């Protein structure tokens, strides 16, 4: 094999390595919501829950609040019958139980995605690229916390929570690709170090070993991602069914309390 052929082969191996690594976020991005192939969920209002009350708001403006047997719409208390109070209490209990589950689920998935990307790439990237990667992950986590978060005993879920999928979308992948491509030189150095550490191996054998290492790395990573993806998908499917029940309860509340009808459904499922 000529030197020119060896160089081209080394470049090809590096390209394969880069695209193996770029595939990491693609697996995670598919599971960043509580919607599935059989169930789609839309949050029409921001929801904040704590043990005392549930608050529904839109673009920062509080629309109505449920607290024990009290309903406030635009800050004004609404007179309720005993039957209406009972229905409202049941609805509050259901939302207070469900919203934390959704927020926790989103946090778990996003944390897994961030950790998987970081842990899988750090050993192969340059120091500068790793600093860029840490900064990118921090930006992603910050965006997600604006959409779904927990502070002490209060949970918040934004009406824009479906945008969480976009956080790991094309823009993220482009930024990650740029970071990885900047470390092609580091990957080549790893190959050179491997050759140096084993003087008895030929250049061709060293490149074969490096190529096989990257193949095995990609397969192990894919298997790990697939296992967790299936778990998250099962959780999402279960959660979707629970949210469908919550949607029905909301409709019943509106039927019994006409003052809430102008606001429409808090949750819409398909």
FENKADA-V352735 format. One record per backbone hydrogen bond with DSSP energy under -0.5 kcal/mol. NH is the residue of the N-H (numbers start at 0). CO is the residue of the C=O. E is the energy in kcal/mol with one decimal. If there is no record, write none. Layout:
BEGIN
nh = {NH/NH}
co = {CO/CO}
e = {E/E}
END
This chain:
BEGIN
nh = {5/6/7/8/9/10/11/12/13/14/15/16/17/18/19/20/21/22/23/26/26/27/28/29/29/30/31/35/38/41/43/43/44/45/46/47/48/49/53/54/55/56/57/60/61/62/63/64/65/66/69/71/72/73/73/75/77/84/85/86/87/88/89/90/91/92/93/94/95/96/97/98/100/101/102/103/104/105/106/107/108/109/110/111/112/113/114/115/116/117/118/119/120/121/122/123/124/124/129/130/131/132/133/134/135/136/137/138/139/140/141/142/143/144/145/146/146/147/148/150/153/154/155/156/157/160/162/163/164/166/166/167/167/168/172/173/174/175/176/177/178/179/180/181/182/183/186/187/188/189/190/191/192/193/194/195/196/197/200/205/206/207/208/209/210/211/212/213/214/215/216/217/218/219/220/221/222/223/224/225/226/227/228/229/230/231/232/233/234/235/236/237/238/239/240/241/242/243/244/245/246/247/248/249/250/251/252/253/254/255/256/257/259/260/262/263/263/267/269}
co = {1/2/3/4/5/6/7/8/9/10/11/12/13/14/15/16/17/18/20/22/23/23/24/25/26/27/28/38/35/267/41/265/265/56/156/54/154/52/65/47/63/45/60/57/59/55/55/71/53/69/66/64/75/62/71/72/70/80/81/82/83/84/85/86/87/88/89/90/91/92/93/94/96/97/98/99/100/101/102/103/104/105/106/107/108/109/110/111/112/113/114/115/116/117/118/120/120/121/125/126/127/128/129/130/131/132/133/134/135/136/137/138/139/140/141/142/143/143/155/153/150/48/148/46/146/157/159/160/161/162/163/163/164/165/168/169/170/171/172/173/174/175/176/177/179/180/182/183/184/185/186/187/188/189/190/191/192/193/197/201/202/203/204/205/206/207/208/209/210/211/212/213/214/215/216/217/218/219/220/221/222/223/224/225/226/227/228/229/230/231/232/233/234/235/236/237/238/239/240/241/242/243/244/245/246/247/248/249/250/251/252/255/256/257/259/259/260/41/39}
e = {-2.4/-2.5/-2.2/-2.2/-2.6/-2.5/-2.2/-2.5/-2.2/-2.3/-2.4/-2.5/-2.7/-2.3/-2.0/-2.0/-2.3/-1.0/-1.7/-1.1/-0.8/-1.0/-2.3/-0.6/-0.5/-1.8/-1.0/-3.6/-0.7/-2.8/-0.6/-2.9/-0.7/-2.5/-2.7/-2.3/-2.5/-2.1/-2.4/-2.9/-2.6/-2.2/-2.4/-1.8/-0.6/-3.0/-1.3/-2.4/-2.5/-2.7/-2.4/-2.4/-2.7/-2.9/-0.5/-2.0/-2.7/-2.4/-2.2/-2.2/-2.5/-2.5/-2.0/-2.1/-2.6/-2.5/-2.1/-2.4/-2.8/-1.5/-2.0/-2.6/-0.6/-1.9/-2.7/-2.6/-2.4/-2.6/-2.3/-2.6/-2.5/-2.5/-2.3/-2.3/-2.6/-2.5/-2.7/-2.8/-2.2/-2.4/-3.0/-1.7/-1.5/-2.5/-0.5/-1.8/-1.1/-0.7/-2.4/-1.8/-1.9/-2.4/-2.6/-1.9/-2.3/-2.6/-2.2/-2.0/-2.1/-2.6/-2.1/-2.0/-2.1/-2.1/-1.0/-0.5/-1.4/-2.2/-2.0/-2.7/-2.1/-2.6/-2.9/-2.7/-3.2/-1.6/-2.3/-1.8/-1.1/-1.1/-0.6/-0.8/-0.7/-2.0/-2.2/-2.6/-2.2/-2.6/-2.6/-2.1/-1.9/-2.5/-2.8/-1.4/-1.9/-1.3/-2.0/-2.2/-2.1/-2.2/-1.9/-2.6/-2.8/-2.1/-2.0/-2.3/-2.4/-0.9/-1.5/-2.4/-2.3/-2.1/-2.6/-2.3/-2.5/-2.7/-2.4/-2.1/-2.1/-2.8/-2.4/-2.5/-2.2/-2.6/-2.4/-2.4/-2.3/-2.2/-2.6/-2.6/-2.1/-1.9/-2.6/-2.1/-1.6/-2.7/-2.3/-2.1/-2.1/-2.6/-2.3/-2.1/-2.5/-2.3/-1.7/-1.8/-2.4/-1.8/-1.5/-1.8/-2.1/-1.8/-2.0/-2.1/-1.9/-2.0/-2.3/-2.0/-1.9/-1.8/-2.2/-0.5/-2.1/-1.4/-1.4/-0.5/-1.3/-2.5/-1.8}
END
